[in-house]
Amino acid sequence: MSPQGTVGQPFVRFAAALIAGIVVYDQWPHACAIPLLALVVGTGLFGFGFVQNRNRMLKPIQIKQGLGGLLILVALGWGIAYQHTASNRPNNISHLRDTLQAYEGVIAAQPEERAKTYRVELEIRRGNWLSSDSAQQWQPLSGRVIVYLDKAAQKVTEGDSAKAVGSVVARPRYGDVWVVLGSPRPIDPPLNPGEFNYKRYLSYRNIYHQQYLRPFQRTIIGYDPPNPVTRLATAVNSWADSVFTRQIGSRAEYGIVNAMILGVRDDLDTELYRAYSAAGAVHVLSVSGLHVGILFAVLTFLLRFLTKRPRGKLLMAVLQLAILWFYALVTGFSPPVLRSAGMFTLVIVANAFGRQQQLMNTLGASAFFILCFDPYAVFSAGFQLSYLAVAGISAWQSSLYQTYTFRNQWVNRLWELTAVALVAQLITFPLGVFYFHQFPTYFLLANPIVIVMSEILLPLAMVTLALSWVPYVNELLGWLLQKTAWLLNYAVSQTGQLPGAAWEGLWLSPVAMLLTYAVIFCAVALVMVRNRAYLWAACVSALLLSSVLLWNQYEQAHQQRLAIHFLPHRTAISLTYGHKSTLLTDVDPTDTRSFDFYLKNTFGQWGVSRLMVNNLRYDAKQTASPPKKDAAFYQTKEYALWVWRGKTLLLVNKLTGRNRWKLPAVVDYLIIRRNALREWDQLNGRVVARHIIFDDSSKTPLTDKLLAEAKQRGITCYSVRQMGAYVTDL
């Protein structure tokens, strides 16, 4: 980039420096010397440059002054991240070491409805705990807790009688003040290799604890919304939901409109969601910058006639801002929408006052101010993908679009949308594969259709809300909205059902992702600039990327791995050799959700392309299976014995009863299942094992008791609930 271009886009540098400070804090939160050094050096350079630059304009001094300013912003980024981190406050619940008996909190976000629970974010105000001096009292306490409130009817037993507390639990509302009995527990870290790090994801939102509640464990004591603006947004969101419920009717179309307009996926069918994912159109199901961008483009097209009138640009800007921020209000001020609305607000205001602007600088300015308010947004996949897509489109789409021209207006419009889809997919696919591990094969077919239909559906939904009070007109608009949503669902479903619609099981390490971006940027620069240096850079990057991928393939092809995975209240054991794996489990075959969340990423990271599932549920008619090439298997009600690649695995289901079975040989791995072991003495004279592992099919209190006793007896054992998956390379 030329010096003039750099000077013309200062906020790009400012945002980059701020992001650097935030990342430094995330990696080294206790290294206070780093921001202090950056602040001291930056202030010195900036001051020196300012003093020396009063009477002359020398380029070296300008560079020093600019570098000093960037170092100050690095320190500022570190400080903003520190200030925004709730665990740094002394009264945060994460520092509480005493037993929490009860706490008072207010619902601080719009509750979400699940199949059996309501998901509620409670902001704690005070707590009641038993301190070290045995005194129990209410004291100030802060922090946020994810609460899952059971929706089912509850009964409380008193003596020999039982009374019903309520038949149906009413949906919680934003601003309700609760007193909750019990103590929330810390959120578990990922317990399987490659598993989504839900704990880190919530920590970026300053949430460190969660709790499952029965209705009788909480009492509503008042109504005190923490933020009046958010209260208004949640009220408008609920009103819009009632309008769509009344005027759309059918569940599938209502679900897609709710997801696209309100950001609520409660009524979205699972199969329909998978179809959108396979077609590469899942991004339209979450309110995001894409929706704001589409709405902005449509409004610019519809209101362009105002630019020819006196003060027309100002009137156009007022209408655009009103509709964009009304949409943000309807979504309940969803963070992605707020980010994009802020960015387009800068664009609209600049256009209204005739200010010349560069989109990259506008992007940098919006990112800078957003990160000042919410520094951890930089770690959001939505934030990264949105800014990458917009930056790529602004830099490359025009050049690609102008390579071909068509006389037909509609064909030309289709090519324009295709160029947008190509550029957006090219710039985001490495990051998309890194986060979501799949690639939509037919994105070129699906994305233009989705964009066109979204350009119709979004404004139509806004008009439907605006005219919902007009008789007959509201019914016509509701019918049109329903048919538009149906057509969108139909097009995406048909695309998602095509053979090979989604290329799944992809896995990129951080190094491979960065090298992929290096290849893309160097190749695009070569095409646009025609400089031979970019050719060599692209070749070197491609060679390094190939080396990383080939080495990874070599390791996966020669792997021999035994793993006892964490699966809530279930057993999951994998025997992996090369790209093949056998999974021993008692999970219901129809429960794909548990597999997708806990185990799918593990096998993707290991490069497993062929997975065979063996059900551990005992069938008396088939107690044994014929030996395989590298495994032998025998199963009874009491135990299952596997011999795999010279290693023996004994899965114990039952130790009590009349059948006093015992194994004369030493086994390599003893896996305790289904509360089989209650006392350590039960193993005496029955089985001897080199490694003892508890899976999560046993009750947690029982496993904890046995682990404590094992420590006293000097017995070495392992619990996947406490320590994560047991993985060993053979």
Secondary structure, 3 states (H helix, E strand, C coil): CCHHHHHCCHHHHHHHHHHHHHHHHHHCCCCCHHHHHHHHHHHHHHHHHHHHCCCCCCHHHHHHHHHHHHHHHHHHHHHHHHHHCHHHCCCEHHHCCCEEEEEEEEECCCCEECCCEEEEEEEEEEEEEECCCCCEEEEECECEEEEEEECCCEEEEECCEEEEEECCCCCCCCCEEEEEECCCEECCCCCCCCCCCHHHHHHCCCEEEEEEECHHHEEEEEECCCCHHHHHHHHHHHHHHHHHHHHHCCHHHHHHHHHHHHCCCCCCCHHHHHHHHHCCCHHHHCCCHHHHHHHHHHHHHHCHHHHHCCCHHHHHHHHHHHHHHHHHHHCCCCHHHHHHHHHHHHHHHHHHCCCCCCHHHHHHHHHHHHHHHCHHHHHCHHHHHHHHHHHHHHHHHHHHHCCCCCCCHHHHHHHHHHHHHHHHHHHHHHHHHHHHCEEECCHHHHHHHHHHHHHHHHHHHHHHHHCCCCCCHHHHHHHHHHHHHHHHHHHHHHHHCCCCCEEECCCCCHHHHHHHHHHHHHHHHHHHHCCHHHHHHHHHHHHHHHHHHHHHHHHHHCCEEEEECCCCCCCEEEEEECCEEEEEECCCCCCHHHHHHHCHHHHHHCCCCEEEEEECCCCCCCCEECCCCCEEEEECCCEEEEEECCEEEEEECCCCCCCCCCCCCEEEEEEECCCCCCCHHHHCCCCEEEEEEECCCCCHHHHHHHHHHHHHHCCCCEEHHHHCCEEEEC
